[in-house]
Amino acid sequence: MPVASSSEAPGSPVILAAFSNDHQDAANYLRNLSEEARRIQAVLEPAVELCPLVLLPNATLDEILDAFQKYRNRVVVFHYAGHANGFELLLESASGGVHHVGAQGLATFLGQQQGLQLVFLNGCSTEQQAEALLNAGVGCVIATTQSIDDAVATDFSSRFYKGIVTGAPLQSAYAEAAGSAQAASGGSIDRLIRHKEDTVRPVVASRWPWLLKFKPGAERVAQWSLPEAAGDPLFGLPTVKRRDLPESPYRHLYRFEEPHAEIFFGRGREVRELYQRVTAPDSPPVVLFYGPAGVGKSSLLDAGLIPRLAGPHEVRYLRREMELNLGESLRMAFAPEFRNLSRRDAWIATEKQLQRPLVIVLDQVEEAFTKPHPQFPDELAEFTQLLRRIFHAPDNRPRGRLILGFRKEWFAEIDERLADAQVPRSRVFLERLTRRGAMEAITGPVDDLRLATHYKLTVEPGLPDLIADDLLADPETPVAPTLQILLTRMWSEACRIDREHPTFDTDLYQSLHRRGIMLNDFLNQQTEMIQKRLSHAVDSGFLLDLLEFHTTPIGTSRDEAGEDLFPTGSIWVAGPDSSALRGGVLVNVLRCRGNRSLDSTTARHPGPLDSRAP
């Protein structure tokens, strides 16, 4: 009789686990089979709302086929535990006997199941069945090369599903289970094998008893994960630290930083992918994180990734310092007392002191090209050779990872230099916000219970679809900053209308839409505001000069010191309206990072976001 999870969301993915024992032959009876079923059920219990488990404790062929047809195209994992060989599975018959089921016919059936990602055959010597399944169209198979000890098979499967339920991709979950089995056996493969008591003990086994295979062309299945399939990519990741919530759930043009992690929405899939690249034991030590200008790379790092790494990892966020170059900027991540050591030794010593892996984020790497230092003409080449020295020995490298952040225009150059230096690396490309991400950014403060209670926001059904479609209509629109400007304006207007129960509805959106919601519209609106207060700043062309002053020749933004922006004796410093120009409405056009004003002539003034620099 099938046993299904008690809580089930419509359309959610399903894991189907079938168990079959030999109740007639005591020598073939698998004593741990019921324990394996119990442990898999316990391991998957935390994810029951995301992914129901359908358990077939004494599986017959009809029960398996019926389950696949009942949950049509929703079964993502089929797990079988019991007796098997290269040509058949031993299932139970309706009368309680043994039913030999041909592997080829079952493979043909399973190959037709469109949602199926993995078949896990935790039986005896199922390697040949794996080939039949892959040829039939199944994307991924875990099979066995020989008979495995009953208890060992139970431990392996439960460890694998612990990885799956905590969000590990298939390949990482398999690697974790294999590592656990290898450690438990003391490195002796023979201890993993099942030896019948009435037979002569064979020659000591030397071949690893499990294998993970992918259908040619379907290697992307290796990165399949349960939270992503269930539509909640952040499920299973560490929760972010709760802080006092900001006044507004939206950030206008300011970047999201760690204190804003609770209100950062729309990038769950990307946060998980980056988190996996940093934490997976088999991942390369360097992660290239790149994307278009204004796409939100820094916000994702500060508010999405770093708060979830904190605790088990120490995270140091650095930006390339022009005065130091990339290599010396990296040195700043280490404890001061270790900075005189080589970068590799300093990293390892810092981790030993912290007693946890040190993850270093080095952002703005492209500034080695856009803002080169005359004293470091070969900065990138020297940096890649430094990384080779740090990471070339797998057994003597830091436990943490290095994330290099930069704009996509420089990917080919940076990746080629790292390839020449033979630096192992993975790549994460951040695309512009998707339709799903934009809708999540709109409704996040409503869907989250704590935020909904605090902000009391209501969003009219269908409005997120309308907004997302409008923003994505132009493929060149930088969706993330444009959306944050719009949502901040809607929030301000909704609170003006009803502070206790702000509402986003179609009328409010259309009223703002008529005024213009794109970045060019915003720039024109802010220019008009300045025109009303400081007409001579606009008419003289000073405003455009000021914007150009904060833009590099290649279209990126740059910071400038206050004394360069307002030199002593300048008419703008001496003029009667200089205070308005310094600390007033102009800041709303130019200021994007932090909350610093232009009042200090010695402070560096942050230029515009790259999405508005050109």
C-alpha positions as CSV (number, residue, x, y, z in Angstrom):
1,M,0.0,0.0,0.0
2,P,1.6,3.3,-1.0
3,V,2.5,5.7,1.8
4,A,2.4,9.4,0.7
5,S,3.5,12.5,2.6
6,S,0.6,14.1,4.5
7,S,1.2,17.6,3.2
8,E,1.4,18.1,-0.6
9,A,1.4,21.2,-2.7
10,P,-0.4,20.9,-6.0
11,G,2.1,20.4,-8.8
12,S,5.1,20.0,-6.5
13,P,7.9,17.5,-7.5
14,V,7.6,14.0,-6.0
15,I,10.2,11.5,-4.9
16,L,9.1,7.9,-5.4
17,A,10.8,5.2,-3.3
18,A,10.1,1.5,-3.9
19,F,11.3,-1.3,-1.6
20,S,11.1,-5.0,-2.3
21,N,12.3,-7.9,-0.2
22,D,12.5,-11.6,-0.5
23,H,10.1,-13.0,2.1
24,Q,10.4,-16.6,0.9
25,D,14.2,-17.2,1.0
26,A,15.7,-16.4,4.4
27,A,19.2,-16.2,2.9
28,N,18.1,-13.4,0.6
29,Y,16.1,-11.5,3.1
30,L,17.5,-7.9,3.5
31,R,17.3,-7.1,7.2
32,N,18.1,-3.4,6.8
33,L,15.5,-2.7,4.0
34,S,12.8,-1.4,6.4
35,E,15.4,0.7,8.2
36,E,16.5,2.3,4.9
37,A,12.8,3.2,4.2
38,R,12.4,4.6,7.7
39,R,15.6,6.7,7.4
40,I,14.8,8.1,4.0
41,Q,11.4,9.1,5.2
42,A,12.9,10.8,8.2
43,V,15.5,12.6,6.1
44,L,13.0,13.9,3.6
45,E,10.4,15.0,6.3
46,P,11.7,18.6,6.5
47,A,11.0,19.1,2.8
48,V,7.6,17.5,2.7
49,E,5.9,20.7,1.7
50,L,8.3,21.2,-1.1
51,C,8.5,17.7,-2.3
52,P,6.2,14.9,-1.1
53,L,7.7,11.4,-0.7
54,V,5.6,8.5,-2.0
55,L,6.8,5.3,-0.2
56,L,6.1,1.8,-1.6
57,P,7.2,-0.5,1.2
58,N,6.4,-3.8,-0.5
59,A,6.4,-2.6,-4.1
60,T,4.8,-4.4,-6.9
61,L,5.2,-3.5,-10.6
62,D,1.6,-2.2,-10.8
63,E,2.1,0.0,-7.8
64,I,5.2,1.6,-9.3
65,L,3.5,2.2,-12.7
66,D,0.4,3.5,-11.0
67,A,2.4,6.0,-8.9
68,F,4.1,7.4,-12.0
69,Q,0.8,7.8,-13.8
70,K,-0.9,9.3,-10.8
71,Y,1.9,11.9,-10.4
72,R,2.4,12.3,-14.1
73,N,5.7,14.1,-15.0
74,R,6.0,15.1,-11.3
75,V,8.3,12.3,-10.1
76,V,11.8,13.7,-10.1
77,V,13.6,10.9,-8.3
78,F,12.9,7.1,-8.5
79,H,14.6,5.2,-5.7
80,Y,14.7,1.4,-5.7
81,A,16.1,-0.7,-2.9
82,G,16.1,-4.5,-3.0
83,H,17.5,-7.4,-5.0
84,A,18.5,-6.8,-8.6
85,N,21.1,-7.7,-11.2
86,G,22.1,-6.4,-14.5
87,F,18.9,-7.6,-16.3
88,E,16.1,-7.4,-13.8
89,L,14.6,-6.1,-10.6
90,L,13.0,-8.4,-8.0
91,L,9.7,-6.9,-7.0
92,E,6.9,-8.4,-5.1
93,S,3.9,-10.1,-6.6
94,A,0.3,-9.5,-5.6
95,S,0.4,-12.8,-3.7
96,G,3.5,-11.9,-1.8
97,G,5.9,-13.9,-3.9
98,V,8.8,-12.7,-6.0
99,H,8.2,-11.1,-9.4
100,H,11.2,-10.9,-11.8
101,V,10.8,-7.6,-13.8
102,G,12.8,-7.1,-17.0
103,A,15.1,-4.1,-16.8
104,Q,14.8,-3.2,-20.4
105,G,11.0,-2.8,-20.3
106,L,11.1,-0.8,-17.1
107,A,13.8,1.4,-18.6
108,T,11.6,2.1,-21.6
109,F,8.8,3.2,-19.3
110,L,11.0,5.4,-17.1
111,G,12.6,7.0,-20.2
112,Q,9.1,8.4,-21.1
113,Q,8.7,10.2,-17.7
114,Q,9.5,13.8,-18.6
115,G,10.1,15.1,-15.1
116,L,12.4,12.3,-14.0
117,Q,15.9,13.5,-13.2
118,L,17.4,10.5,-11.4
119,V,17.0,6.8,-11.0
120,F,18.8,5.5,-7.9
121,L,19.1,1.7,-8.1
122,N,20.4,0.7,-4.6
123,G,20.3,-3.0,-5.4
124,C,22.9,-5.6,-6.3
125,S,25.1,-5.2,-9.4
126,T,22.8,-2.9,-11.4
127,E,25.5,-1.3,-13.6
128,Q,24.2,-2.9,-16.8
129,Q,20.7,-1.5,-16.0
130,A,22.2,2.0,-15.8
131,E,23.3,1.8,-19.4
132,A,19.8,0.7,-20.5
133,L,18.2,3.6,-18.5
134,L,20.6,6.2,-20.0
135,N,19.9,4.9,-23.5
136,A,16.2,5.1,-22.9
137,G,16.5,8.8,-22.1
138,V,16.9,9.0,-18.3
139,G,19.2,11.9,-17.5
140,C,21.1,10.5,-14.5
141,V,21.5,7.1,-12.8
142,I,23.1,5.9,-9.6
143,A,23.8,2.2,-9.8
144,T,26.0,-0.5,-8.2
145,T,28.9,-2.5,-9.6
146,Q,28.5,-5.4,-7.1
147,S,26.5,-6.5,-4.1
148,I,26.8,-4.0,-1.2
149,D,26.5,-4.7,2.5
150,D,22.9,-4.1,3.6
151,A,23.8,-1.6,6.3
152,V,26.3,0.2,4.1
153,A,23.7,0.7,1.4
154,T,21.3,2.2,4.0
155,D,23.9,4.6,5.2
156,F,24.8,5.6,1.6
157,S,21.3,6.4,0.6
158,S,20.4,8.3,3.7
159,R,23.5,10.4,3.4
160,F,22.7,11.1,-0.2
161,Y,19.2,12.3,0.5
162,K,20.4,14.4,3.4
163,G,22.4,16.2,0.7
164,I,19.4,16.5,-1.6
165,V,17.1,17.8,1.1
166,T,19.6,20.5,2.2
167,G,19.8,21.7,-1.4
168,A,22.9,20.1,-2.7
169,P,23.0,19.4,-6.5
170,L,22.9,15.7,-7.5
171,Q,26.6,15.5,-8.1
172,S,27.5,17.1,-4.8
173,A,25.1,14.9,-2.9
174,Y,26.6,11.8,-4.5
175,A,30.1,13.0,-3.6
176,E,29.1,13.6,0.0
177,A,27.6,10.1,0.3
178,A,30.7,8.5,-1.4
179,G,33.0,10.4,0.9
180,S,31.1,9.4,4.0
181,A,31.1,5.7,2.9
182,Q,34.8,5.8,2.2
183,A,35.6,7.4,5.6
184,A,33.4,4.9,7.4
185,S,35.1,1.9,5.7
186,G,38.6,3.2,6.6
187,G,39.4,3.3,3.0
188,S,38.8,-0.5,2.5
189,I,36.4,-1.1,-0.3
190,D,36.1,-4.7,0.7
191,R,34.3,-3.6,3.9
192,L,31.5,-2.1,1.8
193,I,30.7,-5.4,-0.1
194,R,28.1,-8.0,0.9
195,H,29.5,-11.5,1.3
196,K,27.2,-14.4,1.7
197,E,27.8,-16.4,4.8
198,D,27.7,-19.8,3.0
199,T,30.2,-18.9,0.2
200,V,34.0,-18.8,0.1
201,R,35.1,-15.2,0.6
202,P,36.2,-13.8,-2.8
203,V,39.3,-11.9,-3.6
204,V,39.4,-8.5,-1.9
205,A,37.3,-6.1,-3.8
206,S,39.1,-3.2,-5.5
207,R,36.4,-1.5,-7.6
208,W,34.3,1.3,-6.1
209,P,30.8,-0.2,-5.6
210,W,28.7,2.8,-6.7
211,L,28.7,4.8,-9.9
212,L,27.1,8.0,-11.1
213,K,26.4,8.3,-14.8
214,F,24.8,10.9,-17.0
215,K,23.2,10.6,-20.4
216,P,25.5,12.2,-23.0
217,G,24.3,15.8,-23.5
218,A,22.5,15.9,-20.2
219,E,25.4,16.7,-18.0
220,R,23.5,19.8,-16.6
221,V,21.4,17.4,-14.6
222,A,24.5,17.2,-12.3
223,Q,23.5,20.7,-11.0
224,W,19.8,19.8,-10.5
225,S,18.6,20.5,-7.0
226,L,15.4,19.9,-5.1
227,P,14.8,23.5,-3.9
228,E,15.2,24.9,-7.5
229,A,12.8,22.2,-8.8
230,A,10.3,23.0,-6.1
231,G,10.3,26.8,-6.8
232,D,12.0,27.8,-3.5
233,P,15.7,28.0,-4.3
234,L,16.6,29.4,-0.9
235,F,15.1,26.4,0.9
236,G,17.7,24.6,3.1
237,L,20.2,27.5,3.0
238,P,21.1,29.2,6.3
239,T,18.6,31.9,7.3
240,V,19.8,35.5,7.4
241,K,20.2,37.3,10.7
242,R,17.2,39.3,11.8
243,R,17.7,43.0,12.3
244,D,15.5,46.0,12.7
245,L,13.7,46.4,9.4
246,P,14.3,49.6,7.4
247,E,11.6,52.2,6.9
248,S,11.0,51.1,3.3
249,P,11.1,47.6,1.9
250,Y,12.6,48.9,-1.3
251,R,16.0,50.5,-1.9
252,H,15.6,53.1,-4.7
253,L,19.1,53.5,-6.3
254,Y,21.1,52.4,-3.2
255,R,22.7,49.0,-3.3
256,F,21.5,46.3,-1.0
257,E,23.9,45.6,1.8
258,E,24.1,43.0,4.6
259,P,21.6,44.8,6.9
260,H,19.0,44.6,4.0
261,A,19.2,40.8,3.6
262,E,15.7,40.3,4.7
263,I,14.2,42.6,2.1
264,F,16.5,41.4,-0.8
265,F,14.3,39.4,-3.2
266,G,14.3,38.1,-6.8
267,R,17.7,36.4,-6.9
268,G,17.1,33.2,-5.0
269,R,18.3,30.9,-7.8
270,E,21.5,32.9,-8.3
271,V,22.2,33.0,-4.5
272,R,21.9,29.3,-4.3
273,E,24.1,28.7,-7.3
274,L,26.8,30.9,-5.9
275,Y,26.4,29.4,-2.5
276,Q,26.9,25.9,-3.9
277,R,30.0,27.0,-5.8
278,V,31.5,28.3,-2.6
279,T,30.6,25.5,-0.2
280,A,30.6,22.3,-2.3
281,P,33.6,20.2,-1.3
282,D,34.4,19.3,-4.9
283,S,34.1,22.8,-6.4
284,P,37.1,24.8,-7.8
285,P,38.8,27.3,-5.4
286,V,38.2,30.3,-7.6
287,V,34.7,31.5,-8.7
288,L,34.4,34.1,-11.5
289,F,31.2,36.1,-10.8
290,Y,30.4,38.5,-13.6
291,G,27.5,40.2,-15.4
292,P,26.4,43.4,-17.2
293,A,26.7,46.8,-15.6
294,G,23.9,47.7,-13.1
295,V,22.7,44.1,-12.9
296,G,23.1,43.9,-9.1
297,K,26.3,41.9,-8.6
298,S,27.4,43.8,-5.5
299,S,23.9,43.7,-4.0
300,L,23.7,39.9,-4.5
301,L,27.0,39.4,-2.8
302,D,26.3,41.8,0.1
303,A,22.7,41.0,0.8
304,G,22.2,37.5,-0.7
305,L,25.4,35.4,-0.4
306,I,27.5,36.8,2.5
307,P,24.8,36.8,5.2
308,R,24.2,33.1,4.4
309,L,27.8,32.2,4.6
310,A,28.4,33.9,7.9
311,G,28.9,31.5,10.8
312,P,30.3,28.3,9.2
313,H,32.6,30.6,7.1
314,E,34.5,33.8,7.7
315,V,33.8,36.2,4.8
316,R,35.9,39.2,3.9
317,Y,34.6,41.5,1.2
318,L,37.2,43.7,-0.6
319,R,37.2,46.0,-3.5
320,R,40.2,46.5,-5.7
321,E,42.2,49.4,-4.3
322,M,44.0,51.3,-7.0
323,E,46.8,52.3,-4.7
324,L,47.5,48.7,-3.8
325,N,46.7,46.6,-6.9
326,L,44.9,43.3,-6.9
327,G,47.5,41.2,-5.2
328,E,48.0,43.7,-2.3
329,S,44.3,44.2,-2.0
330,L,44.0,40.5,-1.5
331,R,46.5,40.6,1.3
332,M,44.2,42.9,3.3
333,A,41.8,40.0,3.9
334,F,44.3,38.2,6.2
335,A,45.0,38.7,9.9
336,P,47.6,41.6,10.3
337,E,50.1,39.3,12.0
338,F,50.2,37.0,9.0
339,R,50.5,39.6,6.2
340,N,54.2,39.3,6.0
341,L,53.8,35.6,4.9
342,S,53.1,34.4,1.4
343,R,49.5,34.9,0.4
344,R,48.8,31.1,0.6
345,D,50.5,30.7,4.0
346,A,48.7,33.8,5.3
347,W,45.3,32.5,4.1
348,I,45.9,29.1,5.7
349,A,47.2,30.6,8.9
350,T,44.2,33.0,9.1
351,E,41.8,30.0,8.7
352,K,43.6,28.1,11.4
353,Q,43.3,31.1,13.7
354,L,39.6,31.5,12.9
355,Q,38.9,27.7,12.9
356,R,36.7,28.0,9.8
357,P,37.2,28.5,6.1
358,L,37.9,32.0,4.9
359,V,36.0,33.1,1.9
360,I,37.3,36.2,0.2
361,V,35.3,38.3,-2.2
362,L,37.4,40.6,-4.4
363,D,35.2,42.9,-6.3
364,Q,35.8,45.4,-9.2
365,V,38.5,43.3,-10.7
366,E,38.0,45.0,-14.0
367,E,39.4,48.2,-12.6
368,A,42.8,46.7,-13.4
369,F,41.8,47.6,-17.0
370,T,39.5,50.6,-16.4
371,K,41.6,52.4,-13.8
372,P,45.2,51.0,-14.3
373,H,47.9,52.1,-12.0
374,P,51.0,53.4,-13.8
375,Q,53.3,51.5,-11.4
376,F,51.6,48.1,-12.1
377,P,51.5,47.8,-15.9
378,D,51.2,43.9,-15.6
379,E,48.8,43.9,-12.7
380,L,46.5,41.1,-14.0
381,A,49.2,38.9,-15.2
382,E,51.0,39.1,-11.9
383,F,47.8,38.5,-10.0
384,T,46.9,35.3,-12.0
385,Q,50.4,33.9,-11.3
386,L,49.9,34.7,-7.6
387,L,46.6,32.7,-7.7
388,R,48.4,29.8,-9.3
389,R,50.9,29.8,-6.4
390,I,48.1,29.8,-3.9
391,F,45.9,27.1,-5.4
392,H,48.1,24.9,-7.5
393,A,48.5,22.1,-4.9
394,P,45.1,20.6,-4.0
395,D,46.4,19.1,-0.8
396,N,47.9,22.3,0.5
397,R,45.5,25.1,-0.5
398,P,43.1,27.2,1.7
399,R,39.8,25.7,2.6
400,G,37.9,28.8,1.6
401,R,37.1,30.1,-1.9
402,L,38.0,33.3,-3.8
403,I,35.2,35.1,-5.6
404,L,36.3,37.5,-8.3
405,G,33.6,40.0,-9.2
406,F,33.7,42.0,-12.5
407,R,31.8,43.3,-15.5
408,K,31.1,40.9,-18.3
409,E,33.0,42.9,-20.9
410,W,36.2,41.7,-19.2
411,F,35.3,38.0,-18.9
412,A,37.3,36.8,-21.9
413,E,40.4,38.6,-20.9
414,I,40.3,37.6,-17.3
415,D,39.3,34.0,-18.0
416,E,42.1,33.6,-20.6
417,R,44.7,34.9,-18.2
418,L,43.6,32.4,-15.5
419,A,43.6,29.6,-18.0
420,D,47.2,30.4,-19.0
421,A,48.1,30.3,-15.4
422,Q,46.2,27.0,-14.9
423,V,44.1,28.3,-12.1
424,P,41.1,26.0,-11.4
425,R,37.9,28.0,-11.5
426,S,34.1,27.9,-12.0
427,R,32.0,30.6,-13.6
428,V,28.7,32.2,-12.5
429,F,27.2,34.7,-15.0
430,L,24.5,37.0,-13.5
431,E,21.9,37.9,-16.1
432,R,19.5,40.8,-15.8
433,L,16.5,40.2,-13.5
434,T,14.1,37.6,-14.9
435,R,10.3,37.9,-15.0
436,R,10.0,35.6,-12.1
437,G,12.7,37.5,-10.2
438,A,11.0,40.8,-10.9
439,M,7.7,39.5,-9.6
440,E,9.4,38.1,-6.5
441,A,11.0,41.5,-5.8
442,I,7.6,43.1,-5.9
443,T,5.7,40.6,-3.7
444,G,8.5,39.6,-1.3
445,P,7.4,42.0,1.4
446,V,3.9,40.6,1.1
447,D,4.8,36.9,0.9
448,D,7.1,36.9,3.9
449,L,5.1,36.8,7.2
450,R,7.4,39.0,9.2
451,L,7.6,41.6,6.5
452,A,3.9,41.5,5.8
453,T,3.2,42.1,9.5
454,H,5.6,45.0,9.6
455,Y,4.9,46.8,6.4
456,K,1.2,45.9,6.0
457,L,1.6,46.1,2.2
458,T,-1.1,44.8,-0.1
459,V,-0.4,44.1,-3.8
460,E,-3.3,43.8,-6.3
461,P,-3.4,40.4,-8.0
462,G,-2.0,40.6,-11.5
463,L,-0.1,43.8,-10.9
464,P,3.3,42.1,-10.6
465,D,2.8,40.4,-14.0
466,L,1.9,43.8,-15.6
467,I,5.0,45.5,-14.1
468,A,7.3,42.7,-15.0
469,D,6.1,42.6,-18.6
470,D,6.5,46.3,-19.0
471,L,10.0,46.3,-17.7
472,L,11.1,43.3,-19.7
473,A,9.6,44.6,-23.0
474,D,12.9,46.4,-23.8
475,P,15.8,43.9,-23.7
476,E,18.2,46.7,-22.9
477,T,16.4,47.9,-19.8
478,P,18.5,47.4,-16.6
479,V,15.6,45.8,-14.8
480,A,16.9,45.7,-11.2
481,P,17.6,49.4,-10.6
482,T,14.6,50.5,-12.7
483,L,12.3,48.3,-10.7
484,Q,13.7,49.5,-7.3
485,I,13.2,53.2,-8.4
486,L,9.6,52.4,-9.4
487,L,8.8,50.4,-6.2
488,T,10.2,53.1,-4.0
489,R,8.1,55.7,-5.7
490,M,5.0,53.4,-5.4
491,W,5.7,52.8,-1.7
492,S,6.1,56.5,-1.0
493,E,2.8,57.3,-2.8
494,A,0.9,54.4,-1.3
495,C,2.0,55.5,2.2
496,R,1.0,59.0,1.5
497,I,-2.5,57.8,0.6
498,D,-2.9,55.4,3.5
499,R,0.1,54.9,5.9
500,E,-1.5,52.1,7.9
501,H,-2.5,50.0,4.9
502,P,-0.4,50.9,1.8
503,T,-1.7,49.3,-1.4
504,F,-0.1,48.8,-4.8
505,D,-2.9,48.7,-7.3
506,T,-3.2,49.3,-11.1
507,D,-4.3,52.9,-10.7
508,L,-1.3,53.8,-8.7
509,Y,1.1,52.1,-11.1
510,Q,-0.5,53.6,-14.2
511,S,-0.3,57.1,-12.7
512,L,3.4,56.6,-12.3
513,H,3.8,54.9,-15.7
514,R,2.3,57.9,-17.5
515,R,5.1,60.0,-16.0
516,G,7.7,57.5,-17.1
517,I,9.3,54.6,-15.2
518,M,12.5,54.0,-17.1
519,L,16.0,55.3,-16.0
520,N,16.0,57.9,-18.7
521,D,12.6,59.1,-17.5
522,F,14.0,59.2,-13.9
523,L,17.1,61.3,-15.0
524,N,14.8,63.7,-16.9
525,Q,12.6,64.1,-13.8
526,Q,15.5,64.7,-11.5
527,T,16.9,67.2,-14.0
528,E,13.6,69.1,-14.0
529,M,13.7,69.2,-10.2
530,I,17.2,70.8,-10.3
531,Q,16.0,73.2,-13.0
532,K,13.4,74.6,-10.7
533,R,15.8,75.2,-7.8
534,L,19.1,75.8,-9.7
535,S,18.2,76.7,-13.3
536,H,21.7,78.1,-14.0
537,A,23.2,74.7,-13.1
538,V,21.2,73.1,-15.9
539,D,21.2,76.0,-18.5
540,S,25.0,76.4,-18.2
541,G,25.6,72.8,-18.9
542,F,27.3,72.3,-15.5
543,L,25.0,69.4,-14.5
544,L,26.0,67.4,-17.6
545,D,29.6,68.3,-17.0
546,L,29.3,67.0,-13.5
547,L,27.8,63.7,-14.7
548,E,30.5,63.4,-17.3
549,F,33.1,64.1,-14.6
550,H,31.9,60.9,-12.8
551,T,32.1,58.8,-15.9
552,T,35.2,57.1,-17.2
553,P,36.0,57.2,-21.0
554,I,34.8,53.6,-21.3
555,G,31.4,54.3,-19.7
556,T,32.0,53.1,-16.1
557,S,31.4,55.2,-13.0
558,R,34.2,56.6,-10.9
559,D,34.6,58.2,-7.4
560,E,36.1,61.6,-7.1
561,A,37.4,63.5,-4.1
562,G,35.4,66.6,-2.9
563,E,38.3,68.9,-3.6
564,D,38.3,67.8,-7.2
565,L,34.5,68.2,-7.5
566,F,34.4,71.6,-5.8
567,P,37.8,73.2,-6.0
568,T,38.6,76.2,-3.7
569,G,37.6,79.4,-5.4
570,S,35.1,77.8,-7.7
571,I,32.0,79.8,-8.5
572,W,30.0,76.9,-7.3
573,V,31.6,76.8,-3.9
574,A,31.4,80.6,-3.6
575,G,28.0,81.0,-5.1
576,P,24.9,81.4,-2.9
577,D,23.3,78.2,-4.1
578,S,26.3,76.0,-3.4
579,S,24.7,74.3,-0.3
580,A,21.7,73.2,-2.3
581,L,24.0,71.8,-5.0
582,R,26.2,70.0,-2.5
583,G,23.7,68.5,-0.1
584,G,20.4,68.8,-1.8
585,V,18.5,67.6,-4.8
586,L,21.6,66.9,-6.9
587,V,22.6,64.1,-4.6
588,N,19.4,62.3,-5.6
589,V,20.8,62.1,-9.2
590,L,24.3,61.3,-8.4
591,R,24.5,59.5,-5.0
592,C,24.1,55.8,-5.1
593,R,26.4,54.1,-2.7
594,G,26.3,54.7,1.1
595,N,24.7,57.7,2.7
596,R,27.5,60.2,2.3
597,S,26.8,63.8,1.2
598,L,29.0,66.3,-0.6
599,D,29.5,68.5,2.5
600,S,33.1,67.3,3.1
601,T,35.6,68.5,0.6
602,T,38.0,65.8,1.6
603,A,35.6,62.8,1.4
604,R,35.5,60.8,-1.8
605,H,32.2,61.3,-3.7
606,P,30.7,58.1,-5.0
607,G,29.9,58.4,-8.7
608,P,26.7,57.0,-10.3
609,L,26.0,53.3,-10.7
610,D,27.5,51.8,-13.9
611,S,24.0,51.3,-15.3
612,R,23.6,55.1,-15.5
613,A,27.2,56.0,-16.2
614,P,27.2,56.0,-20.1
